[in-house]
Amino acid sequence: MDIVAVIDTATNTVVATVSLPATTEPFGVAVTPDGKSVYVTGQHSNTVEVIDTATNTDVASVPVIFPQGVAVTPDGKRVYVASGTNVTGTVSVIDTATNTVVTSVPVGIAPYGVAVAPDGARVYVTNEFDNTVSVIDTAMNRVVGSPIPVGSVPRGVAVTPDGARVYVANYGGNGIGNGTVSVIDTATNTVVATVGVGVLPVAFGKFITPGSSILWGVDSLLPATPDLFIALKDQAGAPPAFWGRYIGEHDALSPGEVTLMRNNNCRVLVIFRDTTNGELKTKPKAIAQARAAIRIAQKQMIPSGVWIYADTEFPDQSPTAEWFAGWFETLQGQGSPYGAGVYGNTSNGAVPKFGKAFCDAYPHFPNPAAAYVYTNQAKPGQPKPGCDFKNRNFDPAVLQCNPPTVIQQYALKCAVPGTTRNVDLDLANAAGFASMWKP
């Protein structure tokens, strides 16, 4: 009998076992972000078994040819499974709502490991017999760019929490210590380092970074200054990992600030402020604003792959579903080099004005999994930390349609001791941090 063992992490003991079909030969395992389902690849059964964690039972079987590595997207809506033989290779994409394969993406020969970027926008697949890594764009479910040459017989693969690097375990072939790990820069999709390791590495897994997957930062209406950086470091015990600043016609990020951010290894949370001029009602207006945001970002030399967050925080803006559709369709559409997000009020009281309109439009966005929300609200019922510069409790309010809420503003207008300035305090998860500009 083939089984999956369930381990209690508090005691490191097996507390349950889940029976699988006798010919399964379980191989890869992936858990959905909500912890409700586990996907297990069965090499010999040519299936992916689905386990319900509430009952620890096998509840579904999804046909996939010779499945190996498996990974779930951050929004929990898709499962990517390496599928193939020594002469073929695809990645099967499973819809978790129906547990059916909705498409297959051709990759290299004998795909083995699968890893999803923290923002859900890319999937990295090792091709064991091609000695390459394929990169899949999840919005279109197709391979982008040429395969990335890595070491001999690549197998395991993992993405860093900030999405900047991919690590690939190269198994090698002669068993005499020739194992290596290739380090890929995701900005260029090139190998920037090769690390020698032990014999025949496989290395399935993820980066485990307790405490460091939540990043602390600030945002401000007025410019960042060197003195402010020093004062913030004194208060927080570390400098801000990111700084939210505006692009647009008003209170715009300056070239001097960009240099300051670069010198302090601080990312820029890019906020488009020109959306604060009046109500946000029509789709044509949103399209015009999104195009303006793209032009301004390009003029400021902001590289592709950065998210632009529209400022929709004020109650009198009242964005509509049509406006949200225009903003996301333009920034997520073909020809746009940037990602799309919104900065808004996700509290219960704001739902009629912001949340309902957003959720009405959300299912129709080109890529809902990458439609990021930057909220200025904590989850209802949670204590407010106030101007605690050392707070790291990321617990944002999330709209009913459950969009990826990746940045939380947890305190407003906090006076910075030793200065005459105040800033807002923010937290970002790994996907939110990866969406920011690294000057």
Secondary structure, 3 states (H helix, E strand, C coil): CEEEEEEECCCCEEEEEEEECCCCCEEEEEECCCCCEEEEEECCCCEEEEEECCCCEEEEEEECCCEEEEEECCCCCEEEEEECCCCCCEEEEEECCCCEEEEEEECCCCEEEEEECCCCCEEEEEECCCCEEEEEECCCCEECCCCEECCCCEEEEEECCCCCEEEEEECCCCCCCCCEEEEEECCCCEEEEEEECCCCCCCCCCCCCCCCCCEEEEECCCCCCHHHHHHHHHHHCCCCCEEEEEECCCCECCHHHHHHHHHCCCEEEEEEHHHHCCCCCCHHHHHHHHHHHHHHHHHCCCCCCCEEEEECCCHHHCCCHHHHHHHHHHHCCCCCCCEEEEEECCCHHHHHHHHHHHHHHHHHCCCHHHCEEEECCECCCCCCCCCCCCCCCCCECCCCCCCCEEEEEEEEEEECCCCCCEEEEEEECHHHHHCCECC
